Amino acid sequence: MPEKRMHQRIDCAEKCLLYHADTRYSGAIMNISISGALLKVPGFNPGVINPGDVCSFILSNDPKTSFYRYKGRIARVSPTEVGLEILEHDF
């Protein structure tokens, strides 16, 4: 099956924080590109995060030390992973 992504993803497995509906989830960025990311986010209840929801995430597990905050839209959800479309970033 041909690749549908427009931009190459980079594997990284770095810690991150996902912010969604006034809740913060600890996780890891499994891969990222200029237009999207796959986050491994164990511990959220399915049905709480849904495709189309707007969220944000940072490239750290400590908001005081992170310089990058990305605004995203949930593209897909599985029991432990969230696929995001990156809408904008704030450096």
C-alpha positions in Angstrom: 0.0 0.0 0.0 1.5 3.4 -1.0 2.3 5.9 1.8 -0.4 8.6 2.1 1.6 11.1 4.2 2.9 14.2 2.6 5.9 14.6 5.0 8.4 12.1 6.3 8.0 11.0 9.9 10.9 10.8 12.3 10.8 8.2 15.0 11.7 9.6 18.4 10.0 8.0 21.5 10.5 11.2 23.6 8.4 12.2 26.5 5.5 14.6 26.0 2.4 16.1 27.6 -0.9 16.1 25.8 -3.5 18.8 26.8 -7.1 18.0 26.0 -10.3 19.5 27.5 -8.6 20.8 30.7 -6.8 17.5 31.3 -3.1 16.8 31.0 -1.9 13.3 29.9 1.7 12.1 30.1 3.0 10.2 27.1 5.6 9.8 24.5 5.9 11.1 20.9 6.5 7.9 18.9 7.0 9.8 15.6 6.6 13.3 14.3 6.7 15.3 11.1 6.0 18.9 10.1 2.3 18.1 9.7 1.5 15.4 12.3 2.5 13.2 15.2 1.8 9.8 16.8 1.6 10.0 20.6 1.5 7.0 22.9 -0.8 8.1 25.7 -1.6 5.3 28.1 -4.2 6.0 30.8 -7.0 7.8 29.0 -10.5 6.5 28.7 -11.6 5.8 25.1 -14.4 8.1 24.2 -12.9 11.0 26.0 -10.6 12.0 23.2 -12.3 11.9 19.8 -11.3 12.5 16.2 -11.8 16.2 15.3 -11.1 17.4 18.8 -8.6 20.2 19.2 -5.7 19.8 21.6 -2.1 20.8 22.2 1.1 19.1 23.2 4.6 19.9 24.3 7.9 18.1 23.7 8.7 17.5 27.3 7.1 16.0 30.4 7.8 19.3 32.3 5.9 22.3 31.0 8.4 24.6 32.8 11.3 23.4 30.6 9.6 23.1 27.2 10.0 25.8 24.6 7.7 24.2 22.0 3.9 24.0 22.2 2.0 22.6 19.2 -1.7 23.0 18.5 -3.3 19.9 16.9 -6.4 18.2 15.9 -7.0 14.6 16.8 -6.9 12.5 13.6 -7.4 9.0 15.1 -7.5 7.3 18.5 -6.7 3.8 19.6 -6.7 2.5 23.2 -3.1 3.7 23.8 -2.3 6.0 20.9 -3.4 9.3 19.5 -2.7 10.4 15.9 -2.5 14.2 15.5 -2.6 16.7 12.7 -0.4 19.6 13.7 -2.2 22.9 13.1 0.3 25.4 14.4 3.2 25.7 16.7 4.4 28.4 19.1 8.1 28.6 19.7 
